[in-house]
């Protein structure tokens, strides 16, 4: 067995043999707050809703700031981004939660996965 020197991303933990590759990855990493992506955003959440047709519950990706992440997937450089470290700032979170409408994202999710809901 051969021992190698490896480099680990400070944000997601991914391992690289090459320092430059690791540095390039860290610059774009979804968990790096500098990329302003959903992965490190305080507004990113998983919501649960009840679908009346099947009388069952589904879980879907949701954004408390009403950015549609169900169709578009993870976002980067979002203008509504809030670093996860600020999640305990109750004033900001209450203001955002008061305007949150999960129906927008749910409708989009159901439309995208229409094969599941017929």
C-alpha positions as CSV (number, residue, x, y, z in Angstrom):
1,X,0.0,0.0,0.0
2,X,1.2,3.5,-0.9
3,X,0.6,6.5,1.3
4,X,-0.4,9.6,-0.7
5,X,-0.9,13.3,0.2
6,X,-4.5,14.4,-0.3
7,X,-6.4,17.7,-0.1
8,X,-9.8,18.0,1.4
9,X,-12.5,20.6,0.5
10,X,-13.1,22.8,3.6
11,X,-16.8,23.1,2.7
12,X,-18.0,19.6,1.6
13,X,-15.2,17.3,2.5
14,X,-14.5,16.0,-1.0
15,X,-10.9,14.7,-1.4
16,X,-8.4,15.6,-4.1
17,X,-4.9,14.4,-4.9
18,X,-3.9,17.8,-6.4
19,X,-3.9,21.1,-4.4
20,X,-4.9,23.1,-7.4
21,X,-7.9,20.9,-8.2
22,X,-9.1,21.2,-4.6
23,X,-8.7,24.9,-4.7
24,X,-10.7,25.1,-8.0
25,X,-13.4,22.9,-6.5
26,X,-13.6,25.0,-3.3
27,X,-14.1,28.2,-5.4
28,X,-17.2,26.6,-7.0
29,X,-18.4,24.3,-4.2
30,X,-22.2,24.5,-3.5
31,X,-21.4,24.6,0.3
32,X,-19.1,27.6,0.0
33,X,-21.2,30.6,1.1
34,X,-19.4,32.7,-1.6
35,X,-21.3,30.8,-4.3
36,X,-24.6,31.9,-2.7
37,X,-26.1,28.5,-3.5
38,X,-29.1,26.6,-2.0
39,X,-26.8,24.1,-0.3
40,X,-25.5,26.8,2.2
41,X,-28.6,29.0,2.3
42,X,-30.8,29.4,5.4
43,X,-33.9,29.5,3.2
44,X,-33.3,26.0,1.8
45,X,-35.7,23.4,3.3
46,X,-37.6,20.2,2.5
47,X,-41.3,20.7,2.7
48,X,-44.0,18.2,3.2
49,X,-47.5,18.5,1.6
50,X,-50.5,16.3,1.3
51,X,-51.7,15.4,-2.2
52,X,-55.5,15.0,-2.2
53,X,-55.7,12.6,-5.2
54,X,-53.8,9.8,-3.4
55,X,-54.4,11.2,0.1
56,X,-50.7,10.8,0.7
57,X,-47.8,13.0,1.7
58,X,-44.9,14.0,-0.5
59,X,-41.6,15.8,0.3
60,X,-40.1,18.3,-2.1
61,X,-37.3,20.8,-2.1
62,X,-38.5,24.2,-1.2
63,X,-37.1,27.7,-0.7
64,X,-38.6,29.9,2.1
65,X,-37.8,33.0,-0.1
66,X,-40.1,31.6,-2.8
67,X,-37.4,30.8,-5.4
68,X,-38.6,27.9,-7.4
69,X,-36.0,25.2,-6.8
70,X,-38.2,22.2,-7.7
71,X,-38.0,22.8,-11.5
72,X,-34.6,24.5,-11.7
73,X,-32.7,22.5,-9.1
74,X,-30.0,24.1,-6.9
75,X,-29.5,27.7,-7.6
76,X,-26.2,29.7,-7.3
77,X,-25.6,33.4,-7.0
78,X,-29.1,33.9,-5.7
79,X,-30.1,37.5,-4.9
80,X,-32.2,36.3,-1.9
81,X,-29.4,34.2,-0.4
82,X,-28.9,34.2,3.4
83,X,-25.9,32.4,4.8
84,X,-27.0,29.4,7.0
85,X,-25.0,31.0,9.9
86,X,-27.6,33.7,10.0
87,X,-30.5,31.2,10.4
88,X,-30.9,32.2,14.0
89,X,-31.6,35.9,13.1
90,X,-35.3,35.7,14.0
91,X,-36.3,39.1,12.4
92,X,-35.1,38.0,9.0
93,X,-36.5,34.5,9.2
94,X,-39.9,35.7,10.5
95,X,-40.1,38.3,7.7
96,X,-39.3,35.7,5.0
97,X,-41.6,33.0,6.6
98,X,-44.6,35.4,6.6
99,X,-44.3,35.7,2.8
100,X,-43.6,32.1,2.1
101,X,-46.0,30.3,-0.1
102,X,-45.2,26.6,-0.6
103,X,-48.1,26.1,-3.1
104,X,-45.9,27.8,-5.8
105,X,-43.2,25.2,-5.4
106,X,-45.6,22.3,-4.8
107,X,-47.5,23.0,-8.0
108,X,-44.2,23.2,-9.9
109,X,-43.0,19.9,-8.3
110,X,-46.3,18.1,-9.2
111,X,-46.1,19.4,-12.8
112,X,-42.5,18.2,-13.1
113,X,-43.3,14.8,-11.7
114,X,-46.7,14.4,-13.4
115,X,-46.0,10.7,-14.1
116,X,-46.1,10.1,-10.4
117,X,-49.4,11.9,-9.9
118,X,-51.1,10.9,-13.2
